[in-house]
Amino acid sequence: HNFNPSTQDYLNYYGFDEVLAVPSSYKLCMVAEGLCDVYPKFGETMEWDIAAGDAILRAAGGGVYTTKGNIMLYGKDTLVNPHFIAASSKWLKNNKLS
């Protein structure tokens, strides 16, 4: 959903070759489980779309980060999330977020 040129550019830069079309919360759980390495989102999401999945991912050692490399925050003045990169702990050890 909302696959766009920015997402394609990011995937090309890191050499990813498989894209799955599933809801955001499910993608975050897949990253936490180690089934996926990274989930870049360069489109609109709301806090409620990813907060629970982010909690699961953080418990697994990964996290959801803004494109500037800051951990995603919740309870903001606006419920719209900035673009983000969700990454597994394994992927974070070997790659930069931006």
C-alpha positions as CSV (number, residue, x, y, z in Angstrom):
1,H,0.0,0.0,0.0
2,N,1.3,3.5,-0.9
3,F,4.4,2.0,-2.6
4,N,6.1,5.1,-4.1
5,P,9.4,6.1,-5.8
6,S,11.1,7.0,-2.5
7,T,10.4,3.5,-1.2
8,Q,11.7,2.0,-4.4
9,D,14.9,4.1,-4.3
10,Y,15.5,3.0,-0.7
11,L,15.0,-0.6,-1.5
12,N,17.3,-0.3,-4.6
13,Y,20.0,1.4,-2.6
14,Y,20.2,-1.4,0.0
15,G,19.7,-4.1,-2.6
16,F,16.4,-5.5,-1.3
17,D,14.6,-7.5,-4.0
18,E,11.4,-8.7,-2.3
19,V,8.4,-6.6,-1.4
20,L,5.4,-7.8,0.6
21,A,2.0,-6.1,0.5
22,V,0.7,-6.5,4.1
23,P,-0.5,-4.0,6.7
24,S,2.0,-2.0,8.6
25,S,1.5,-3.7,12.0
26,Y,2.0,-7.1,10.4
27,K,5.2,-5.9,8.7
28,L,6.6,-4.7,12.0
29,C,5.9,-8.1,13.6
30,M,7.6,-9.8,10.6
31,V,10.7,-7.7,11.2
32,A,10.6,-8.5,15.0
33,E,10.3,-12.2,14.2
34,G,13.3,-12.0,11.8
35,L,11.2,-12.8,8.7
36,C,12.1,-9.4,7.2
37,D,15.1,-7.2,7.8
38,V,13.6,-3.8,7.2
39,Y,10.4,-1.9,6.5
40,P,10.8,1.6,5.1
41,K,7.7,3.7,5.0
42,F,7.8,6.9,3.0
43,G,4.1,7.5,3.1
44,E,1.5,8.5,5.7
45,T,0.7,6.4,8.8
46,M,-0.9,7.3,12.0
47,E,0.3,6.5,15.5
48,W,-2.3,3.8,16.0
49,D,-1.1,2.1,12.8
50,I,2.3,1.2,14.2
51,A,2.5,1.8,17.9
52,A,1.8,-1.8,19.0
53,G,4.0,-3.3,16.3
54,D,6.8,-0.9,17.3
55,A,6.5,-2.1,20.9
56,I,6.9,-5.7,19.8
57,L,9.8,-4.8,17.5
58,R,11.6,-2.9,20.3
59,A,11.2,-5.9,22.7
60,A,12.9,-8.0,20.0
61,G,15.8,-5.6,19.9
62,G,14.9,-3.6,16.8
63,G,12.9,-0.4,16.4
64,V,11.1,2.2,14.4
65,Y,13.2,5.2,13.5
66,T,12.6,8.5,11.7
67,T,14.5,9.0,8.5
68,K,16.9,11.2,10.6
69,G,17.7,8.2,12.8
70,N,15.7,9.2,15.8
71,I,13.6,6.6,17.6
72,M,9.9,7.0,16.8
73,L,7.9,9.0,19.5
74,Y,4.3,8.7,20.3
75,G,1.8,11.1,21.9
76,K,2.8,13.9,19.6
77,D,0.7,17.0,18.9
78,T,-0.2,15.4,15.6
79,L,-1.1,11.7,15.3
80,V,0.5,11.5,11.9
81,N,3.9,9.8,11.9
82,P,6.9,11.1,10.0
83,H,8.4,8.8,7.4
84,F,10.2,5.9,9.1
85,I,12.5,2.9,8.8
86,A,11.6,-0.1,10.9
87,A,14.6,-2.4,11.3
88,S,15.6,-5.6,13.0
89,S,18.5,-5.7,15.5
90,K,20.5,-7.8,13.0
91,W,20.0,-5.2,10.3
92,L,20.8,-2.3,12.6
93,K,24.2,-3.8,13.5
94,N,25.4,-3.7,9.9
95,N,23.6,-0.7,8.3
96,K,22.8,3.0,8.7
97,L,19.2,4.1,8.9
98,S,19.3,7.0,6.4
